[in-house]
Amino acid sequence: MPWKESSVMDERMRFVIRLKDGESMASLCREFGITRRTGYKILDRYEECGLEGLNDRARRPLESVAASTPLNR
């Protein structure tokens, strides 16, 4: 039997569904190999944005500090 491939979004969706079904945050985080902080972040993003909240977000800052501060010479 071949390994089942799953995307990050699929795993996050399974995580949220099981959490909504009443499983505890701590046990699910242990099973999925994530911290509780990450578990709560996934849940918050889902509750805020729905399925779109489960997608990866850009890590790039919205503004560049170097571009917004004048050079001190």
C-alpha positions as CSV (number, residue, x, y, z in Angstrom):
1,M,0.0,0.0,0.0
2,P,1.5,3.4,-1.0
3,W,2.0,6.2,1.4
4,K,-0.9,8.7,1.4
5,E,0.2,12.2,0.4
6,S,-1.5,15.1,2.0
7,S,-1.0,18.9,1.8
8,V,-0.4,21.2,4.7
9,M,-3.9,22.6,4.2
10,D,-5.5,19.1,4.3
11,E,-3.7,18.5,7.6
12,R,-4.8,21.8,9.0
13,M,-8.4,21.1,7.9
14,R,-8.3,17.6,9.6
15,F,-6.9,19.3,12.7
16,V,-9.7,21.9,12.9
17,I,-12.5,19.4,12.1
18,R,-11.3,17.1,14.9
19,L,-11.0,20.0,17.3
20,K,-14.6,21.1,16.5
21,D,-15.7,17.6,17.1
22,G,-14.6,17.9,20.7
23,E,-11.1,16.5,20.9
24,S,-8.7,18.3,23.2
25,M,-6.2,20.9,21.8
26,A,-3.3,19.3,23.8
27,S,-3.9,15.8,22.5
28,L,-4.4,16.9,18.9
29,C,-1.3,19.1,19.0
30,R,0.7,16.1,20.3
31,E,-0.6,13.8,17.5
32,F,0.0,16.4,14.7
33,G,3.5,17.2,16.1
34,I,2.8,21.0,16.6
35,T,2.9,23.2,19.6
36,R,-0.3,24.4,21.3
37,R,0.6,27.9,20.3
38,T,0.5,26.8,16.6
39,G,-2.7,24.9,17.2
40,Y,-4.4,28.0,18.6
41,K,-3.0,30.0,15.7
42,I,-4.5,27.6,13.1
43,L,-7.9,27.7,15.0
44,D,-7.9,31.5,15.2
45,R,-7.1,31.9,11.5
46,Y,-9.9,29.4,10.6
47,E,-12.4,31.2,12.7
48,E,-11.4,34.5,11.3
49,C,-11.1,33.6,7.6
50,G,-12.7,30.2,7.1
51,L,-10.9,27.8,4.8
52,E,-8.8,30.6,3.3
53,G,-7.3,31.0,6.8
54,L,-5.7,27.5,6.5
55,N,-3.5,28.5,3.6
56,D,0.1,29.5,4.2
57,R,0.6,33.2,4.6
58,A,3.5,35.3,3.1
59,R,6.3,35.8,5.6
60,R,7.4,39.0,4.0
61,P,6.8,42.1,6.1
62,L,4.2,44.5,4.9
63,E,6.7,47.4,5.1
64,S,10.4,47.6,5.0
65,V,11.9,49.4,8.0
66,A,14.8,50.5,5.9
67,A,12.6,52.0,3.3
68,S,10.5,53.9,5.7
69,T,13.2,55.5,7.9
70,P,15.4,58.3,6.6
71,L,19.2,57.7,6.5
72,N,21.1,59.2,9.5
73,R,24.3,60.7,8.2
